[in-house]
Amino acid sequence: MFNDGNYWQRAQTPEFRQNILKDGHPSPPLADEPFCTRSQIIAYVDRYGNQVAIVHQYLRPDQTIGASGRPDPKELLYNLELYVVMDPE
């Protein structure tokens, strides 16, 4: 749904504002990312102030996104339904 709705691409335009909710340093060693990579939780907010997605990403020092190269969606408002990724226990 996140990919089909082009949320990440839309967050690169003025359509969505990106609010950094958490910005950790350093990234966990198990992430296998370069030194000084940031672990971030980011909210995508539409022009009306509605939070439409929450993503996690590893932002590398060169400003590229680590791991898969794309943000990992954790929450998504899609067709007025809120979808949340649950952590496995």
SULQUISUL-V922375 format. One record per run of one state. SS is the DSSP state (H for helix, E for strand, L for the rest). FROM is the first residue (numbers start at 1). TO is the last residue. If there is no record, write none. Layout:
SS,FROM,TO  SS,FROM,TO
This chain:
L,1,6  H,7,11  L,12,15  E,16,24  L,25,28  H,29,31  L,32,37  E,38,46  L,47,50  E,51,59  L,60,64  E,65,65  L,66,71  E,72,78  L,79,80  E,81,84  L,85,89
